[in-house]
Amino acid sequence: MVIAVANHKGGTGKTTTALNLGAALVVKQKRVLLIDLDPQGNLSYSLGLPEDCIDISYVLSGEKEFSEAIQNIEGIDVLPATMRLSDVELSMFDVEDREFLLKNLISTVQSNYDFILIDCSPARSLLTVNALTAADYVMSTILLDVLSIQGLMHIVRTIEEIKSVLNPPLEFLGVLAVNVDLRKKLSKEVIDFIKQNYEFSFFETSIRVNVKVAEAPSHGQSVVAYAPKSNGAKEYLLLAEEIIDFKNK
């Protein structure tokens, strides 16, 4: 099952969710590949990977094999990204069937994994198009504010365009609310507004504001490894259970 974690607005918890969901799925004894497809490389940095590592750009360009770029951290296979990916993305525009480069790469290793999670950049870029073309499902993270709703609308439009041209089976898996504080009136208002005006399905799990989730990347770990008894770790484990149940239906 290939899941792209996407929203066309930055700062909505995409990277945090991809990383911690991946770690939670491994705790649930699933084989997981995390693909960092954002040239900023925040997922890779959050796991303590160096900026000069062999990253996904080398694999997409054909300079290195998948096995040469893969890193295993906390039992998760990670295909990292660095700023070099920006340069390789520019060269991808001259490649035939450029929208399918990631899909073709994933097809060579997909049988090795139960879940492949792709951390997308917030930009509507060729890399994001590759992620959505390769994915079975898209999940979107959202802060409970108006600007996140706008980013969500944009990614939904992009999904529809990808479905119509490049990947007809692509489906929207659901919306994950992060940094939730239901004591705030605005949080409840945003949830109510989305449910009343759009046909999005929310995950039953939401990720509350939790300092351990914010601290974990500075230690190069997921919150599941850094603070396994924290609310953040428990909530990502619940999210993993939801997604496993969905896959098993």
Secondary structure, DSSP 4 states (H G I P E B T S, - for coil): -EEEE--SSSSSSHHHHHHHHHHHHHHTT--EEEEEE-TT-HHHHHTT--TTS--HHHHHTTSS-HHHH-EEETTEEEE---THHHHHHHHHTTSTTGGGHHHHHHHTTGGG-SEEEEEE-SS--HHHHHHHHH-SEEEEEE-SSHHHHHHHHHHHHHHHHHHHHT-TT-EEEEEEE-SB-TTSHHHHHHHHHHHHH--PPBPS---B--HHHHHGGGGTS-HHHH-TTSHHHHHHHHHHHHHHHHHH-
